[in-house]
Every structure is written in C-alpha cells, then in structure tokens.
Amino acid sequence: MGAARRLDETFAALADPTRRGVIDLLREEPRRAGELAAAFDMSAPAMSRHLRVLRKTGLVEEEAIEDDARVKVYRLRPERFGELRAWLDEVESFWSDQLSAFKAHAERTRRKT
C-alpha cells in the first residue's frame, strides 16, 4: 500500500471523534476494549467497530492477556503516527518557506516605497 493511501486511511480513521478519544485514552496506557467502551458509555459491539477501524489502519494493535486469551488489550502503534508526523512536518516546512518568502518580498516592497 502506498504512503498516500496509508495517510488517507489514517486521516479517515482519525476523522471520527470517538476514535480520536480512544487514541487519547491509549496515550495514557493500554486498555481493554471493555474499559474503552465504558469510557464512552458505548456498547461493546459499537466500540469493537471503532477498534476494528483503528487496527485496520495500523494505529492500534491488540494483544491477548496471558491468563485469558479472550481478553484483548489495545495499545498504540507508533509507526503510523510517525508517518503522519513526517507528512505534517513536510507541510509545515512548505508553509514556513512560503511565509518566509512572502515576508522577504513584503519587506523589499516596503523599503521601495
């Protein structure tokens, strides 16, 4: 899958406020699906759908607990966030260059008048 498509999927997954909230909670610590559902006062099947999207896009991963394979713990995966950060850095660099050029142009123009 290409980088542009992965980025599109990442943005689509993060467009939902519940999924962004899940990301915020998982930044604090890994959590079970039930904990995440309770935090949003949401049914387990509804949270499962959100977690499926986040897993599919590679933003989170699930891990079975040693004592009970039925219980899954979810945690963030840094790789996809690194790709997002790299893209944002490129956009920021572009705008910084553009604004610097505009500032230089404005200062040259002001000196001439």
Secondary structure, DSSP 8 states (H G I E B T S, - for coil): --HHHHHHHHHHHHTSHHHHHHHHHHHH--EEHHHHHHHTT--HHHHHHHHHHHHHTTSEEEEE-SS-TT-EEEEE-HHHHHHHHHHHHHHHHHHHHHHHHHHHHHHHHHHH-
